[in-house]
Amino acid sequence: MAVAALLLWLCTAAVGGYLLVTAAHSGNAEAEPGEPVPVPAERTAATTGLAAAASDPALAGARKLSRDDLLYAPASLQRARNEPLPGARDYAEFAHPALAMIGIAFWLGYVVSRERLFAMIGLGILLGAICAGLSLFIVNTRAAKRAAAAEAESGAGAPGIKPLTAPPLVLTLHGIGAALTLLFALLIAFHA
């Protein structure tokens, strides 16, 4: 049964690798630095005035930043301010596959040696990988909703990083594989 859990884990990792590759190739790229981003004229005038005030020490101390000044921040800064947990997506996007590969290594150690400690460590790492995967799913779902709202509001796609997109069937297959792997690992690790 331990070998079956290992094979199931490897198949789930293969589907996850497919998800990462297809998501990376589905337009998940930043806007080119050379592409001009349209900015309203009143916004540029206010921004240059704010930059002039910030560069002059006499004016910078005399004037506090108001709410209007914060509205004229660049789009990338506005997105960063609106993100609930800055960097959560990048962290989860790295941690989920990294923990899965480390967990597979410990589970392989259990299959080879039948040392129960390897099974327990592998199970713990599997739980961490599942939590990171759920976090990645939630963050991407929220980013997709924000991108759709921004696109509906402005009529054009917002510049910057787009949410990871994946075929729902493959995503469901990956989730079912993870759940079955967790079930097998629990049964094996706590088998008396």
Secondary structure by P-SEA (a helix, b strand, c coil): caaaaaaaaaaaaaaaaaaaaaaaacccccccccbbbbbcaaaaaaaaaaaaaaacaaaaaaccccaaaaaaccaaaaaaaaccccaaaaaaaaaaaaaaaaaaaaaaaaaacccaaaaaaaaaaaaaaaaaaaaaaaaaaaaaaaaaaaaaaccccccccccccccaaaaaaaaaaaaaaaaaaaaaaacc
